Amino acid sequence: MAILRRYAAEIAVTVAVIAGSVVVSLGAGAETPRNAAVGWVCVVLACAALFLRRRYPLPVAIFTAACCAVYYPQTDPDGFVLLAFAFALYNNASTGRIRSAAVVAAASMGGVAIGEAAAGASRQVDNFAFLLMAGWFLALVAVGAVTYYRREAERTKEAEARRRATDERLRIARELHDVLGHNLALINVQAGAALHGKDPAKAEEALTTIKQTSKEALRELRATLGMLRQADTPSLARVAELAESAGAHGLTVRTEIDGTATELPPDVEHAAFRVVQEALTNVARHAAANTVVVRIGYTPHDVSVQIDDDGRGGAAEPGNGIRGMTERAEALGGELVAAAREDGGFRVRARLPLRVKK
């Protein structure tokens, strides 16, 4: 059954060509057909070639045209082998070989014109039939071209849909990483302090901080899910909350503003907030820092966020955090640099243009 479905078109055309040729032969009456064996060989070869059309579309079109060139001048009566050539011509155009299909069609009509001119008074094709045949061939090429471009448009549309779905999955993954990673990292730090500390008062303080941070994590998670449902996105106005959260875990966070704060596009505001959040998370987890400075700079063309710490510095370990921040910045046409500072510590700086570059 699979073979029948795969070659359904070829089988249908073959049946039509052979059945039509049989009917024409029977309708010829008692007249002895001229070169009947040659005619049937051309019919069989042309139909057999159709089954190779997917692998060799242009050679099959040329071969079926050659079969017609032998069949019609040399045999009687006229059969339906031209149908095989028409199908091969359409197939060649529908696979994107439109120019070659047009050349084969033009060459075929040129061959018919030359042959009829050489035949003189014994022409087999009159002017009307010749024009009708030319129009038919051109229509087949045109329909094949339309089929090809429509198929390509559908394929492009499907590829774009897959790309958008992949981008959406990456965006959701970044959101969950930023929201949960920041708070869970701070919880982990405090849990370690409570577990290994010997001072009950400090252990109680750490557990209180864990409670507050886990509550904040749940709130952030709800906000993120709301954002994924097109709710409000995080704002740079909440950087103070991030600083307060980091301060509860032993970091001193200063926030500095350069320029005049302006209303930012939601995607830019969201990306800037997440960069600050992820950078503070990395400081709490890896830097062993005491002080962090968050600088937010506004210009008419872009906004920048810079996070400097006084920790151990060194090369950044590759991970989802920096990768996610970089992807956010680049998706908006901006850039992000994460590297150790010359005077010690580490710096994350992102520049986000207010207009997304196309």
N, C-alpha and C positions, 0 to 999 in steps of 0.2 A: 504493500500500500504506500509506503514511503517513496518508493521509486516512481509509482504512478503519480503521486502528488508532485514530485520534483520535476517530472518531465511531462506534466499535463499539457502544457502549451505545445510542446514539440509533437506529442502524440496527436493532438487535435489537428494541427496543421498538416501532419503527414496523412491522417485519415482523409482530410478534405482534399488534399492534392491527388491522392491515389483514387479516391472515389470519384472525384470530378473527372479525372483522366479516363477512368473506366466508362463513365456515362458518355463522355464525348466519343470514345472509341466505338461504343455500341450504337450511338446515334449516327455514325458514319455509314451505316448500312452495309451493302455487299462490296463496297469499294475496298480494294486492297490498300491498306495503309502504307505510306512511304517510310522506309527505315524505322519500322515499329520497334525493333529490338534496340536500336540506338536511343529512341525516345524513352523507352521504359528504363534503360540504364541511367539516362539523365534524371528521370523522376526519382529513382531509388537513391542515386548518389546525392541529389539535392536534399532529399528528405533526411537521409542519414547524417548529412553534414549539420543539420539543425541541432542534433543532439550534442554537438560540440560548441554551440554558440556562446555558452557562458565562458568557456576558457579561451576561445579564439573568435571573438565577435567579428573583427574585420576580415580575417581570412575566410570565414564562413560566408560573409556577405559577398566577397569577391568570387568565391567558388560557386555559389548559387547563381550569381550573375553569369558566370562562364557556362554553367549548365543550360541556362536559358538561351545563351548565344548559340549553343549547339542545337538545342531542342527545336526551337521555332523555325529556323530556316531549313532544317534538314528532315523534319518529320511531318506527318499528317496523321490524324487531324490535330488541331491545336488543343493542348491539354491545360492543366492548371498548375504547371510547375512554376509559373510566375508568382504564385502565391507564396511559395517557399522563399523566393528572393525577397518579396515584400516583407515577410516576417523577419528575415535576416537583416534587412536594411533598417527596419524599425528597432530591432534589438541592438544594432550597432550604435544607433543614435541614443537609445535609452541608457546605455552604459557610459555616456559622456563623450563618446567619440563622434561628436556632431559634425565636425569639419570633414573627417574621413567619410562619414555617411553621405554628406552632401557631394563629395568628390565622386564616390561610387555611383550615386544616383545620376549625376551629370555625365559621367563617363558612359553609363548604360544608355542614357538617352542619346548621347553622341554616337555610340555604336549603332543604335537603331537607325538614326538619321543617315549615317554613312551607308549602312546596309541597304536601306530603302532607296537611297539615291543611286546606288550601284545597280539595284534591281530594275530600275527604269519602269517600264510599263507593267511589270509583274510584281508591283509592290503588294505587300501583305498588310500594311498598316497605312490607312489614309490619314489625312491631316487632323481630322477631328479625334480619331483614336490616339494619334501621337500626342496631341495636346492633353487629352484625358489621362494618358499614361504618365506624362510629365507632371501634371498636377497631382496625381496619385502619389508618385514618388516623393515630391516635395512635401506633401501632407504627411507622409509617413515619417520623414525626417523631422518635421516640425513637431508632430505628436511625440516622437521619441525624445526630442529635446525637452519638451514640456514635462514629460514623465521624469526625465533625469533631474531637472532643476527642482521639481516638486519633491522628489525623493531626497535630494541633497538638503532642501530647506527643512524637511522633517528630521533628517539626521542631525542637522545643525541645532535645531530646536531641542532635540533630545539631549544632545551633548551639553547645551547651555543649561538645561534643567538639571542634569547631573552635576555640572560645575557649581550651580547655585546651591544644590543640596549639600555638596561637599563643603562649600564655604560656610553654609549655615551650621553644619555639624562642628566645624572648626571654631566658629564664633561661640557656639554654646559651650564647647569644651573649654575655651578660654575664660568664658564667664564663670563657669563652675570652678575652674582652677583658681581664678583670682579671688572669688568670694570665699570659697571654703579654705583654700590654701593659706590665705592671710590669717584668718582667725584660728584655724587648727594649728598652724605653726606657733602662734603665740600661746595657745593652750598647752602645746607640747612643752614649750620652754617653762611655763609655770608649773606644769605637772612634774617636770624633772626637779625643779627647785623644791616643791613640796615633798617629793619622795625622798630626796637625798639630804634635805636640810634637817638640822637637829633642833632648831628653834620652833616650838609650837606656834608662837605668834606669827612668825613668817610663813609657816605652813598654812595657817588659817588665812592669812592675807593672800597667799597664792591660790588657795581654793576659792576664795571670794572672787579673785580676778578671773579664774577659770569659769566661774558661774556667769560673770558679767560678759566675758568674751564669747562663751557658748550662746548666750542670749543674743549677742550682737550677730553671731554667725547665722542663727536662725532668721533674724530680721533681714540680714543681707541676702540669704537664700530666698526668702519670700519676695524681696525686692527684685532679685534677678529673675525669678519666675514671672513676676509681674512685667518686667521689662521685655521678656521674651513674648509676652502677650501684648506688646506695644504700649506698655505703661511708661511712666517717667523713668528716665535713665539717671544714673548717679551723676552728681554735680561736683564741680571743684569747690563749691561752698562747703562741702562735707569733708574737705581735707583736714579741717580742725578736729573732726571726730576721729579721723585716722591718727592724728598726732596725739590726741588724748588717749586713744587705745594703746598706741605704742608707749606712751609715757607711763601707763599703768604697768608696763612690763619692764620698767627700769631704764628706758631710753629718754633722753632729753631731746625733744623735737622742736625746732624753731621754724616758723613759716615766714617767708619774705615774699612780697609782691613787688614786681617791677612793672611800671606802666599802669594804665587805667584798666581795671577789670571791665570787660564788656561781655555782652551776651554771646555765647558761642553756639555754633551748630551742635545739635544733640550728639552726633556721632563723635565730633571732636572733643566735646566736654566729657563724654563717656570714656573715650580712649585715654585722655589726660588723667582722669581720676584713677583708672585702673593701673596706669603706669606708676603713679605715686603709691598706690596701695601695694602693688607687687614689689616695688623697690623697698618699701618699709618692711615688708614681709621678709625679704632676703637679708636685710640688715639684722633683723631680730634673730634670724636662724643661723646666719653664717658669719657676720662681720665681727662679733664681739666688740661692738662699738658702744660708746657712751652718749654721743651727741650726733644728731642728724639735722641737717638744714635742708628744708624744702623751699626751693625758689620757683615762683610761677611768674613768667614774663609774658606780658601782653603787647602786641604790636598790631597795627592795622591789617597786617598780612598773615600773622600766625600767632600761635601761643606756644610757649615752651615750658617744660617742667624739668627741674634739675634737682636731684637728690644726692647730697654729699654726706658721707659719714666719716668718722674718725677711727674706724676699725682697723683690722689687720691688713686690708687691701689685698693685693695679689691678683692673679688672673681669675676671672670668673669661671666657675665650673659650668659646662654646658648643661642646660636643663630646660624644662618647659616654661619656666618663668621668664627668662630673658628672651627666649624664642617667641613666646606669646606677646611680650611687649613690642618686640621688633615687628612682628606681623601686624599688630595694631597700627603702629606708626606708618609702616610702608603701605598698608591698605588705604590710608588717607593721603598718600603722596608725601609723607614726611620721612623722618629718619630718627634713629635711636642709636646712641653710643653708650656702651657700658664698659668701663675700664677703670683700672687703679689710678689714683691721683699721684702726682709726683711728690707731693708733700705728705703722703700717707692717706690711708683710707680708700674709699671707693666712690665713684661717681656714675650716676645714671642720668643721661640727658636726652630728652626727646623734644623734637620740634615738629609741630603739627600745623600745616597750612589751613587757613580758614576756608579755602576752596579746594575741593578734591580735584587733583590733576587727572584728566582723562587720558 
